[in-house]
Amino acid sequence: MKLLLIEDELELANSIESYLKGNNFVCERAMDTNSAIEKLSSYDYDCVLLDLMLPDGSGFEILNEIKKQNKSEGVIIISAKETLETKIEGLQLGADDYLTKPFHLSELLVRIQALIRRKNFNGNNVITFNEIEINTLSKTVFANGKKIDLTKKEIDLLLYLIGNTNRVLSKSAIAEHLSGDMADMLDNHDFVYAHIKNLKNKLKEAVCEDYIKTIYGLGYKWQND
């Protein structure tokens, strides 16, 4: 899963990024309003962590920009401001949750996971797609009642594909989801093909249907006929 952390307090940002990466998230950062809007205009994220007090403006500007661009990212405000008026304004502008500083990183993680479940999988911890069952908390995958040995990246890819059933996903979109803006620095996206191939082979060995379709010249699609 890919997140954008918008926070100018360096020590806190480093702490959050390290913790989330340790829990298998791709975490990108922006330290001001301009760079945050630039990233949101260029990339898609599963979740945005938004500080309201930024050096060149307010987080409310970013919420307005997300609404203006009709983006679907879930937003959790992380702020030292805890007045009722501030919370109401943030939620009215489209934020999904509000966490007051200081907070425990474990609580932040739980809220992120809950938000992504609500956005992508109707709030379920266990995602079922025909013969495939994915536990998003334990990071385990079963097919036809037997466990499949998938890497963390392959589980992330599987969830991304299922969460976009019947939508064509370009190689670059998949690369960004798996690697964040680091994907822009790569000469090619051959690693996407490798992950797709490995996932297809493991699902085939588990006697699953061939859901992953190659759309030549465009990308890949998880197809549910």
N, C-alpha and C positions, 0 to 999 in steps of 0.2 A: 504494500500500500504506500502511496506517495502523499506526503504532506508538505505544506508551505508554512514555515514558522516566521511570523512577522514580529520581531522583537529587537529593540535596540540596546537592551541591557545585556552586555556581552557575556558576563559570567552566567546569568540565567539562561541565555540562549545556548551557550556551550553545554550546560548541564542538561537541558531539555533534549538537545540534538543527540548527545551521547546516549542518554537513556532510551530514546526512541529507536535509535539505530541498533541498540542492544536488544530491542524487541522486534527487530526485523522490519522496521519502517525505512523507506527512503525519505530523508528529511532535507529539504532545501530551505534556504534562509533569505530573508530580506530585512534590512535594518531601517528602512525609511519608506515613506508613502510612495515615492516615485519608483523605486526599484520593485516594490511589491506589486504595483499596478502593471509594471512592465512584465513581470513574471506571470501574473494572472492573465495578461493578454496573450502570452505566448504558449502557455502550458495549461494542462488540466491537472487537478489534484483531487484526492479523495477527501481531504480535510484541510482547512486553513486554521492555524492558531494565530489569533490577532490581538496584539497589544493596542490599546486605544491611544496611549500617549507616545507619539513618535516625533522625532526631531524636526521634521518638515511638514507636520500636519497631524490630523486626527485619524484614528482607525475608522471613524464613521465615514470618512471620505472613501475608504477602501470598500466598505460595505455598500455604499452607493454605487461604486464602480462595478462591483460584482453583480448588483441588480441590473445596472445599465447594460452590461454585457450579456445578461441572461445566463450567467454561469450557474452550474449545478453543485458547486463545491459546498460541503457542509462547513460551517464556521463556528469555532469556539472562541469566544472572547476571553483573553487572560489579562486581567487588569487589576491595578491597585485601587481603582475607583470602585466603590461598592455602594454608592447611593442607589436608591430605588429608581430614581429618575434616569440614571445612566443605564441601568440594566434594562429598563423598559424601552428606552430609545434604541439600544443595541438590538434587542429582540424584534422590535417593530421594523427595524431596517433590514432584517433578514438573518440575523445570527441565530444559530440553533441552540447554543448553550452559553453559559457565562460562569467563569471560574475566577474567584477573587484571589489575588496574591496576598500572602504567600500560600502555596498549596503543595501537597505531596505529589511527587511525580507519578506515583502509583495511581492516585485518583485521576490525574490527567489522562493516563493511559486508558483507564476504564471508560472514561467519558468519550475518548476518541473511538475506542472499539464499539461502544454503544451507538455513537453517531453514525459510523460507517455501516453498522448492521441495519440501522433504521433506513439509511439512504439507499443501500444496495440490496438488502436481503430481508426487508420487512421486519427487522428487529430480531431475527433468528440467530442463535448461536450455532445451530446445526443446519447446514445448507444441504438440501437433498435435490438431486437432479436425476430422475429415473433411477438407475442402479448405482449412482455415485452419491456418497455421503461425506461431507466435509465438516469437521468440527473446528470452528474458527478460533476457539479458545485453546484447545490442546494441539492444534495444527496437525491433525491426523486425517487421513483420507481412506475411506473404504469403498470397495466396489464389489457388488454381489456378496457382501458380507465379509470380504477378506481385505486386510489392510494392504495398501499400496505404499511402497517406500518412495516418497517423493522428497526432493530437496525443498528448502524454504522458498527458493525462487520459483520452483515448479508449482508449489501450492499457491503462491501469489499469482502466478500466471493463470492457473486454473480458475481461481476466484474471479480474476479480471475478465476472462473469457465468458464464464457463466453469467457474471453480472452484466454482460453486454450481449446476451443471447440474440442471435440472428442479426447482429450488427457487424459490418465489416470494419475491422480494426487494422490500420496501417502498421507497417513495421516500425515506423518512427513513433507512433502512439504507444505501441507495446514497449519499445525501447525506453521511452520517457517514463512509462509507468514502472518499469523494472529498475531503471538506473537514474532517474531524475534528469536534471539538466546536464549531467555528465555525458549523456547520450550525444549531445551536440559536439562533443570533443572527439568522438570516435570517427574513424575513417569510413566505417560501414556498420551495418546492423546485423552482421552475420550471427552474432550471439543469439539474436531472436530466433533465427532459424534453428539453431542448435537446441534451444530450450523447447521450442515447438516440437521438434523431432523427438526429443527424449520423452516429453510428456505424452505424445501420441503413442510411442512404443510401449510405455508403461501402462497406459490405459488399454492398449490392445492385448498385452499380456494378461491383464486382469479381466479379459473377455468383455470389454465395454464396447458400445457402439462407436463408430467413427464419427464423433461429433465435430472434430476440428477440420474445417474445410479450407483449402488454399484457394484464394481468389486471385488468380494470376494478374499481376500488374498492380494489385491493390493492397493485398495483405491476407488476413486470416479471419475466419468467422466460426463461432461456436453455433452450430446449426441444430435447431430442434424442429424437425419436420412434423 
